[in-house]
Amino acid sequence: MSDPQVTSAAQDFSKRNVSVNAPTRLHFGLLAFGNQEGRNFGGVGLMLKKPRIKIKAKSSDCFNTTGIYADRLTEFAQMWKDYTKADKLPDCTLKVTKAPPQHVGLGLGTQLGLSTAEALQRFTSNSGFSAMERAIVVNRAARSAVGTYGFEFGGLIVERGRLPNERISPLECRMDFPKQWRIALIRPEGGSGLSGESETKAFTDIPPVSQRTTDRLLDIIQTQLLPGLTANNFNQVTDAIEAYGHLAGSCFEAVQGGPYNGRLLNNRVSWLKKIGVRGIGQSSWGPTLFCFFESKQAAKEFQHSILDDGSGQQLIVDIVKPDNRGAFIGYS
């Protein structure tokens, strides 16, 4: 495993522009929370080729941010300055040139933060951060570290959860995901999942996950999901993802009203099951749902034939590939 790939030769860093191109992610669910002594959080997720987060640091007379999410870039840039103890922020313009909507379950906040830290570090030096240090710089991975490791390595990420004395959960396993398989992302136009203070409060309102449940989730990973990936067994992998997500989501029933977040999403999952698609789940807090297809053709047929689910919401359906590469860096 190596640092995010550099796409062109580094130049004199005082005279170059830096771009960071990062994947988004699906999060299948957490392993544990509320454990006073053992590991908390942890979980499984998959990096996606689309949508992407693209950030550019371009030389300018002074530091500034512009475009969408400019305020968040400024916040992350200040964290980078505080961590590196730089005298000032570098003379560059930071701009997001591509990004999905925020709070739809695709991990935008983490990828924005990691991309900002990496862009500024590469703009001012000839090397970047390690995966764990990058997350510490911008104060990410307090709960999930899937996006932290996925930025670095791509693929399917399993992280075991962190002990009370650990800042970030260690990486348990990383595997390539079959590149010929496709993922359908299904979300309503508008709408968002929990984030920020609402998300933090939710964790105080939810009963701790029992050890029995955590053990069952680990068993699904170890005896079904990972062996299925090794064997390239589509049905085994998608059965495991769906079972894992349903059980992990059931731990949040007190705030979600079911394994999925709210009546509409629970009904939508039931509707997808009736259609007969496989590997159905909710990414993070939603509202993005996902399912898997063994080929591009099967995924496109689903996309073109999907009907009204009766919710009254306009659905956006995107067909995407898994990302086994992680973020990459470009210089110009």
C-alpha positions, 0 to 999 in steps of 0.5 A, a space after each residue: 500500500 502506498 500514498 495517493 498516486 501522483 499522476 505527473 512528476 512533481 515540480 518545484 513546489 513553489 511554482 506549481 498547482 496541485 489537484 486532488 481527485 478523491 472517491 466517495 464511499 458507501 458505509 454499510 454500518 457500524 460494528 459497535 457503539 456504547 462499549 465502555 471498555 472494548 472497541 467502538 464504531 468500526 465497520 465496513 464500506 466501499 469506495 466509489 469511482 463516482 461521484 468524485 471530490 476534486 479540489 485544486 490549489 492554484 498559485 495566487 497572491 494570497 490564500 483564499 477559497 472560492 466556489 462551493 463549500 468554500 467555508 468548509 475549505 477555509 475551516 479545514 485549511 485553518 486546521 492544516 495551518 494549526 497542525 503544521 504550525 505554518 506561519 501563514 496559509 500558503 499563497 493559493 486559491 483553493 477551489 472544489 471543482 467537483 463534488 456531490 451534495 452534502 449529507 446524502 450518505 457518501 462521506 463528502 465531509 471526510 473527503 473534503 477535509 482529507 483532500 484539503 489537507 493533502 492539497 495544502 501539504 503537497 502545495 508547500 512540500 514534496 510529500 503528503 501525509 499518511 492515512 492516519 495523520 491526514 485524518 488527525 490534521 482535519 479532525 476526522 475519523 472520530 467514529 468511522 475510519 472507512 473514508 480515511 483508509 479509502 482515500 488512501 487505498 480504495 477498495 472495500 475497507 474493514 476497520 475494527 473500531 477503536 479502543 478508548 486509548 486510540 485516536 483512530 480505528 486501525 485498518 483491519 482489512 482492505 480488498 479489491 472489489 470486482 471491477 465488473 460489478 456495478 452499484 446503483 445509488 438511489 436517492 430522492 431529489 433533495 433530503 439529507 441524513 443526520 449530520 453534525 450535532 443531530 448525529 452526535 445527539 443520536 448516538 446519545 439516544 441509542 442503546 449500546 450495541 450488544 456483544 452478541 450483535 457485534 459478534 454476529 456482524 463480525 461473523 458476516 464479514 469474516 465467514 461470508 463477505 470476505 470469502 465471497 469476495 475472494 471467490 468472486 461470488 456475487 450472490 454470497 457477497 451481496 447476501 452478506 452486504 444486505 444482511 450486515 446492513 440490516 442488522 447494523 441498521 437495526 441497532 439505530 431503530 430508536 432514532 430511525 424507526 427501523 433498520 433504515 432511516 425513516 418510513 420512506 426509506 424502510 418502504 423503499 427498501 421493501 419495494 426494492 426487495 420486491 423488484 428482486 435486486 440484490 445487496 440492498 442497503 443504506 449508506 450511513 444515515 441515508 438518504 442514499 440507498 444502494 444495490 448491486 448488479 453483476 454486470 453493467 448491462 443488468 445495472 443499466 436495465 434496472 436504471 432504465 426500467 425503475 418505476 415510481 415507488 409510490 413515495 411521491 418523491 423524484 428518485 435519482 438513480 446513478 450507476 457507478 463502479 467500485 474504486 480500487 485506487 483511492 485518491 490521486 494527486 496531479 501537478 500542473 
